[in-house]
Amino acid sequence: MAKCRFGATNRRAALGGAGAARVVTQIAALQTTTTTRPHSMKIKRFDCSLVTRLVLFGLMLIGISAVLRYHILIGFLEKEQAQVAADQQSIIASYLAQDIGYRVQERVRYLERLALHLPADRLEDGHAMQAWLREHQELQPLFAQGMFVAAANGQILVDYPTLNGRRALSLADYPDFKRVLQGATVICPPLLSPATGRPIMAVLTPVRDAHGRVVGILGGSTELTAAGFLDHLQRAQLGPTGSFLLISPEQRMIVASSDEALVYTRLPATGQDLLMDQALQGFRGNGVGLAANGVNEIKAFAPVPGTSWLVAATLPLAAALPTVERTRALIARGGLIQAAMVVLLVVLAYLWFFRPLRRAAALADRMTRGELPLSPLPVDRRDEVGQLTMAFNGLLARLKLHQAELQHQAHHDVLTGLPNRMMLAERMQAALTHACRERNGVGLLFLDLDGFKPINDTLGHKAGDQVLQEITRRLRQVARHGDTLARVGGDEFVLLVTDLRLPFEQGAQALAEKCIKTVSEPICLDQRQYRLGVSVGIAVCDGSCDADSLLQAADQAMYAAKANGRGCYVIAPARPACANTALSAPAETAGTTRPADSAHS
Ligand SMILES: Nc1nc2c(ncn2[C@@H]2O[C@H](COP(=O)(O)OP(=O)(O)OP(=O)(O)O)[C@@H](O)[C@H]2O)c(=O)[nH]1
């Protein structure tokens, strides 16, 4: 069947290279990916760095744990320490109250004993009374301001030692005066001494006659701060800022205190110090509350036995919690040390754990940018980084395999596995260059099967494919080592022969005859034998021609062989020179040979 071979060349190129073109595009895309220079993968932004995130995460953990520790631990410590301090204050306040109670009772009992022995019938005898008072005062001076005797109407008759203005006083003005007349010993509320201006306490006890009637009053007064009475309260210390108070609830007065400025001062108004208000209403014990001066204080209250007084021990909360303050500083210091350690550890971890990762990333980056050939990354360790690197290497191997497959597909025919037109062109170019250098010849045998279409049409494409594969197998046996057998169209093959010696045509002819012979062997299909033929066009060259011209010359010669009756070969009449030198006489059949057995099947 006559065909326009030159027009068909392009069509065949399209046919033979249809799949290949797609493959070539894929390869080009791959090459583009690997050769274009993408942006560097270096981590430039500080906030993108894993190390930064780890450091921030570590610092955040430390911050949270410090805040939690601070609130839980400090809260617990504050509570515990405040309780311990309050209990201690209670013990001290209670001890002081007992001691003060003892001292007061000692004076009360002393005065009551004296009253029993006082000669009631000589009350009006001033000299005798004063001598009696002096004798007992000097014997046991429990009342620092001395003692005095008053008539039943409250008028002070005599005192020792004599104090200015004392005799002018009337005991009838005291609120408890009547109780004394009824026979009770009374501890008078503290008051400022008219004589010294200092706070004093007086004790009054009745003097009875032989019939038991109250005929007078024996009294004793003492300054609260007098030696041997409450002076020890003044000297008592409760930390650097704490104080002890002796309180008279009826008067809402501080009777005595370790803080001199508070002595004989009034307590804050109701509502200003709730804990104190509760104590004045009878609460005894300890607690923490806001004082009138706005400071949180621990207060402990203890009653003074035998009196209505109470002892209060007060201490600012902050002063009671030195451990808490130290713990606070400790937590802050610990937090800072931990933060520094986290930074240090993360840096060490970065250097130790992430260095292989960074190195692998840098290598992969350089490979991606084409600075290094694609090769497996070194695997230093068997940890997660090593696993990642191995996985990357596996991926790389698959990529290379895939790339090789694509390369193969782009250069080979899928059905026969023979080189396709693209690869043939490369081989021809190489063969011509080689021939030029070696001064020998290159031959091209263009083979087109005869009678192939009927097999396809009658037995189907599958059988046609089997035939093409069988023909390929046979032609491969004919081709010498170093020759290239390519499939360039449906039933078209090209055999590229190199290293031909002069005369070049002679070697090519021998090969053509072998091809015609082997193709014409019967083919067994579907238990029937079929015969095919092949028309061969031969073109030879000494290496000075170009590949296209050589192919066109062989193609035209094959066309001539077809025209000559098929099953034969035709040698191109003139050796091709260059691409622009077209073969002028494709029908010329000089050198046409028809082997005896080259008949169509
Ligand atoms: N089975 C199969 N058939 C193909 C393939 N490629 C092309 N063909 C068929 O091969 C046939 C080639 O046609 P022709 O060259 O005219 O066949 P022919 O009978 O040898 O004719 P002449 O070359 O003129 O001798 C067509 O029918 C194509 O459809 C293929 O890969 N497999």
The ligand as an SDF file (V2000), in Angstrom:
LIG
                    3D

 32 34  0  0  0  0  0  0  0  0999 V2000
   -1.7290   -5.1240   16.8240 N   0  0  0  0  0  0  0  0  0  0  0  0
   -1.2090   -3.9100   16.6190 C   0  0  0  0  0  0  0  0  0  0  0  0
   -1.4470   -3.3200   15.4580 N   0  0  0  0  0  0  0  0  0  0  0  0
   -0.9050   -2.0940   15.1990 C   0  0  0  0  0  0  0  0  0  0  0  0
   -0.1150   -1.4440   16.1190 C   0  0  0  0  0  0  0  0  0  0  0  0
    0.2950   -0.2540   15.6010 N   0  0  0  0  0  0  0  0  0  0  0  0
   -0.2570   -0.1570   14.3530 C   0  0  0  0  0  0  0  0  0  0  0  0
   -0.9700   -1.3160   14.0730 N   0  0  0  0  0  0  0  0  0  0  0  0
   -1.6750   -1.6690   12.9160 C   0  0  0  0  0  0  0  0  0  0  0  0
   -0.7240   -2.1130   11.9240 O   0  0  0  0  0  0  0  0  0  0  0  0
   -1.2710   -1.9260   10.6710 C   0  0  0  0  0  0  0  0  0  0  0  0
   -0.2440   -1.3600    9.7570 C   0  0  0  0  0  0  0  0  0  0  0  0
   -0.8090   -1.1370    8.4610 O   0  0  0  0  0  0  0  0  0  0  0  0
   -0.0580   -1.4530    7.1700 P   0  0  0  0  0  0  0  0  0  0  0  0
    1.3350   -0.9750    7.2770 O   0  0  0  0  0  0  0  0  0  0  0  0
   -0.8800   -0.8940    6.0500 O   0  0  0  0  0  0  0  0  0  0  0  0
   -0.0980   -2.9900    7.1260 O   0  0  0  0  0  0  0  0  0  0  0  0
    0.4530   -3.9520    6.0140 P   0  0  0  0  0  0  0  0  0  0  0  0
   -0.5400   -4.9830    5.8330 O   0  0  0  0  0  0  0  0  0  0  0  0
    1.7890   -4.4080    6.4740 O   0  0  0  0  0  0  0  0  0  0  0  0
    0.6120   -3.0650    4.7260 O   0  0  0  0  0  0  0  0  0  0  0  0
    1.9090   -2.6470    3.9930 P   0  0  0  0  0  0  0  0  0  0  0  0
    2.7830   -1.9730    4.9290 O   0  0  0  0  0  0  0  0  0  0  0  0
    1.4460   -1.7530    2.9300 O   0  0  0  0  0  0  0  0  0  0  0  0
    2.5410   -3.9010    3.5270 O   0  0  0  0  0  0  0  0  0  0  0  0
   -2.5320   -1.0570   10.8420 C   0  0  0  0  0  0  0  0  0  0  0  0
   -3.6690   -1.8670   10.6710 O   0  0  0  0  0  0  0  0  0  0  0  0
   -2.4250   -0.5530   12.2810 C   0  0  0  0  0  0  0  0  0  0  0  0
   -3.7040   -0.3840   12.8420 O   0  0  0  0  0  0  0  0  0  0  0  0
    0.1270   -2.0920   17.3680 C   0  0  0  0  0  0  0  0  0  0  0  0
    0.8320   -1.6080   18.2510 O   0  0  0  0  0  0  0  0  0  0  0  0
   -0.4210   -3.3370   17.5370 N   0  0  0  0  0  0  0  0  0  0  0  0
  1  2  1  0
  2  3  2  0
  2 32  1  0
  3  4  1  0
  4  5  2  0
  4  8  1  0
  5  6  1  0
  5 30  1  0
  6  7  2  0
  7  8  1  0
  8  9  1  0
  9 10  1  0
  9 28  1  0
 10 11  1  0
 11 12  1  0
 11 26  1  0
 12 13  1  0
 13 14  1  0
 14 15  2  0
 14 16  1  0
 14 17  1  0
 17 18  1  0
 18 19  2  0
 18 20  1  0
 18 21  1  0
 21 22  1  0
 22 23  2  0
 22 24  1  0
 22 25  1  0
 26 27  1  0
 26 28  1  0
 28 29  1  0
 30 31  2  0
 30 32  1  0
M  END
$$$$
